[in-house]
Amino acid sequence: MLYIHRTACISPQQSFGEVDIERLNESVENKLHAVEPKYEGIPPGLLRRMGKAVRIGVGAALPLIKQSHMPDGIIIGTANGGMEDCIKFLNQIIEYEEGMLTPGNFVQSTPNAIASQVSLMTANKNYNITHVHRGLAFENAIIDALMHVRENPSHSYLLGAVDEISAYNYNIDYLDGWYKRESVSNKTLYTTNSPASLAGEGAAMFLVSGKPENAIAKLSAMHTIHTGDEDLVREQLKNFVANNLTGNQQIDLFITGENGDNRLQKYYDACEDIVSTDTTIARFKHMSGEFPTASALALWIACWLVQHQQLPSHMIKKSSNQNQTEQILIYNNYKGTQHSFMLVSKI
Amino acid sequence: METAELKKQLKKQIVEFLNLTSVNPDDIKDDEPLFGEGLGLDSIDSIELIVLLFREYGINIQDPKEGRKVLVDINTMVDYIEKNRTK
């Protein structure tokens, strides 16, 4: 069990600083780019060398660390890290025939550049790790944080996830059929009835510990599964809920990673089957776009909702008579093979 | 290429290579120090500038002492380029 004390998120929506997720920023050319803040805490000399993944990751992490004491670990999940800079560097190797290369792109492009930059900028010499398990990179970071917190409940950890839209990744995934061929707006994403989704990016950071004092939310449980079988996903989600809710508790809000890809709809339909008619069903991929660590944005949204109790109307798929949002179930899947469930509770 | 034109081109290349997004190339003075005060570049930038000289002008600086004399300001860089360029 993880207690979440503070959160920060840089996403395609107004989620950083003055949060306004009621207003929906629209996608441009089938992409939802992160709305980047001014990054006042990052020295200009460092900022100009950072690729977008490092920028948004560090930009979301720094305010959390500055508002609290030194965390006992930095645990980040990212499927691709700074892919844009990585490809720039690889292209230089070819272009200049393995000759003289500039170090900036190389230094900033490894997936662990995000966690290491946060560490260097805050002089944090504690545990520092980056998990890179594609669509479950953030979930594996959570598992790592859970194990640490179980051993040291009073320790706090910076837990987060980052991924960027890079030209390389977008082109490869586009050719592989994961981004829509036709022009689609995020405002009509769920009515397209065609394969693929919109590209997205973002960074979500959480300050977590094993202590409930001053926490804003609780991540009660998390489960991952690799499968292409929707019946197995439904069965495992049913067991997950049964094992983690007591008799009188119920799911108030079910947030799914439905992304407008009609090939993946069977998983979301199967999972919606298990929640009662009293549960509100909401979606978030029209806010974030699709990317491997989008589930971190879902967790950030869940934390925001249990705090503020204001579900934006554009998120609602099926409303209910629920007045209070105390138990939130999140289901996400990446490319139909990597699935995760999270149970978030109000403190 | 005239010296004035070369200075203008070099300023643009420095801004582009070092991603100095908030700097207008025309605002860089010819005698403004590149490191410390002035543009405020650092040691990683010096490597980027050495790569710039190699790629754009065919100049290979291998001696760090020589680099320190060349990478002072736009005037010293342009003077060195005019004397040593191979392309």
Interface residues (C-beta under 8 A of the other chain):
Chain A: P44 G45 R48 R49 Y96 G99 M100 L101 T102 P103 G104 V107
Chain B: F17 L18 N19 L20 T21 S22 G40 D42 I44 I47 E48 I50 V51 F54 R55
